[in-house]
């Protein structure tokens, strides 16, 4: 039976995803869609897009990520929710940055149109390409946030085991870090030592005593 608290968080994720998807339909997707009257580009729709992404969902995602990450009684669902909301917050923050950069470019173009109208058409083409690229990246980040929320809600309520936590190899691969070759050799040696039959000790060369394992740390409980 699914825990009612888990079901509540899954329902909230679905609702947040639906709200974000509805709001995304009003966000500008191209340079042309950000045009104002005449031939001047208006930055108002782009700055509004920044506010729409940041408030309230980005702040809510950060709050939820912190709430679950700092839980005094973490379980698999709590850890899973912390990772999901952190991912959503990261995506929305990136979308906000891209919308803000697009607004900055359009504002610079407006300035160029006023100060140097003869060169404005050439500048406009460069700005058009830049803004289109930034808006495409922004919408891609929003799409990923929506998919993360929906897939997390499904995982919590599907009755299937939650995805396993990331391993050190997964994290190294995701961040582009290369594993220390000495660490890899030590891990391989440890694997062999745990699977190979124990060797007969040499009485003239006794094996060194194994180091004591450090005491396991206990998590505080609220």
N, C-alpha and C positions, 0 to 999 in steps of 0.2 A: 504494500500500500504506500502511496506517495505521501510524504510528509506535507502537511498543510502549509507550512512555512515555505517549503520548496515550491509548491504549487503557486503560492502567492507571488514569489519572485519570477516564476516562469510567465505568469499572466502579465506582470508588469513589463517584462522584456518584450512580450508580443505587442502590448499596447504602445510602448515606446517606439518599437520598430514601425508600427503602422502610422504613428504620428509623424515620424521622421520621413517615411515614404510619401505621405501626403504633402508635407512641407517641401520636400525636394522638387515636387512638380512646379513650384513657384520660383525656384532658384534659376538664375540665368545660366544658360548652357553654352553660349557663344558670344563672341564680340558683338555681332549684329543684334542679339537680343538685349544687349546692355545699352543700345543707342537711345539717346533722348530725341528731342525735337530737332529738326534740321540736321546739320552734319556735325553737331557736337555730341561727344560721348558723355553720357551721364554716369557718374559713379554711384549715384544713390542706390540703384538696385544691387550693386556689388557690396556696398557697405551694409545694406540691409541684410544681404546674404550672410555676412560675417556675424551679425547680431543674431540672426535666425538659427545659425548652427551653434553658436556659443550659448545662447540662452533659450530655454533652460537646460537643454539636453546635455551639452558638454559638462556643465557644472554638476548636473545630476549624475552623470556617468562617473565623474571624479568622486563625488560623494559616496556613491554605491561601491566603487572600487575600494575606497578607504575603509568603509564600513565592514566589508567582508574580509579585507586583508588584515584588519586589526581585531577580528573576532577573538575573544578569549577562549572560545570552544570551537576551534575549526574542525570541520569534517570535509569529506570529499566534495560535497555540494558547495560549501562555503568557499573553498579554495578555487573551485571551478568558476564560481560567480565572480570572485575577485579578478581572476585572469580575464574573463570575458569582458567585464566592465572596463578594465584597464585597456584592453584592445580597442573597445568602442571609443573610449576617451582619446586614445592616440589617433584613431582615424578621424574623429571629428576635429581634433586640434589641427591635424594636417589640412583638412578641408578648409578650416577657418583661415589658416595661413595663406592658402592658395587664393581664396576669394579676396583676402586683403591685398595680396600682391597684384591681383588683377585690377583692383580698384586703384592702386597706386599707379599702375601703368596708364590707365585711362585718364587719371587726373593729370599725369605728365603730358599726355597727348593733348588734352584740353589747353594746357598752358602753351604747348608748342603751336597750336592753332591760332592762339591769340598773339603770340610774340613773333612767330615766323611763318605766316600763312603760306609762303611760297614753298617751303619745304614740308609742310604738314602732310600732303598726300603720301610722300615717301615714308615719313615717320608712321603714318597711320597703318601702312601695310605691315611694318615691323611689329607694331603694337597689336594689330589684329592677330597675327600668328602667335605672339606671346600670350595674349589673353585667352585665345582658344585652347592653347595647351594647358594653361593653369586651370581653366574651368573644367576641362576633361579630367584632369587629375583630381580636382576637388570632388567631382561627382563620383569618380571611382572610389575615393575614400569613403564617401557617404554610402555608396552601395555596399562596400565591405562591412561598414558598421551595421547596416540593416541586416545583412546576412549573418553576421556574428550573433546578433540578438536573437534572430529567429532560430538559428541552429542551436544556440544555447538553451533556449526555452524548450525546444524539442528534446534535446538530450536529457534535460532534467525530468521530463514527464513521460518519456518513451518507455520506461521500465528497463532499458538496456543499461549495462554498466557505463559509467561516465568515462570519457577518454582518459587514458593514463597520463600522469604528469610528464612534462618534458624531461628528457634525460640530459646529461651533460653534453652528449654528442649532438642532440637536437639543438641545444642552445648554441653550441659552437658553430654548427652549420648555419643557423639562422643569423648569427652575428658576423659570419665570415671569418671566425677565428680558427686558426689551425691548432690541432691538438699537439701538445708537447710530445715529441718522439720519445723522450725518456719516460714520460708518464705512460705512453702506450706500451713500451717494453715492460715497465713494471706491472702494468695491468695484465699483460700476457703471461708474465712469469707467475703472477699470483694465481691466474686461472689454471696454469699447468700444475702448480703446487697443490691446488685443491682437488685436482682430478687424478693426479698420478699416485700410485701406491707408495706408502711411506717407506723410506729407505731404512735399512738396518743401521743404527747408529754405530759409529766407530768409537770403541772405548778409549783410544788414544787421543781422539779429537772430538770430544763431546759437543753436541750442538748447543749454540748459545740459547739462553732462556728467552722465550718470547716476551716482548714488551707488554706490560699491562695495558689493557684497553682503557681509554679515558671514560670516566663516568658519563652516562647519557644525560643530556640536559633535559630538564623537565619544563614544560610550558606552564606559565602561570595561568591560573583560572580566575575568571572574574567572579 
